[in-house]
Amino acid sequence: MKEYELYLPLFLNDGTAVADEFIAGLGERLVAEFGGCTFFPQPNKGLWKMGNVVFRDDVVIFRVLTGDVRPARRFFRELKSELMRELQQEAILIVEKDAETL
């Protein structure tokens, strides 16, 4: 089983907030694809450094679990490209982890 975490920025690079409807629609899309998701709506702070510049983002996190790794990887690769384009981002963080349920 794999766990996927998607870190979604809450603001575009120009400071425009990502619409609540966009965020809700992403959750619905994950439910449709994986049968469920967990959404962590509290803003989290992301920091990363490129050269001498430190960038900051406010992000929310979506989490899904699946045993179907190949289709999940394909889905998340395509989703990542789409989100980077739509949200005008240099990168979108998606983490894949091994997971076991009890």
Secondary structure, 3 states (H helix, E strand, C coil): CEEEEEEEECECCCCCECCHHHHHHHHHHHHHHHCCCEEEEEEEEEEEEECCEEEEEEEEEEEEEECCHHHHHHHHHHHHHHHHHHCCCCCCEEEEEECCCC
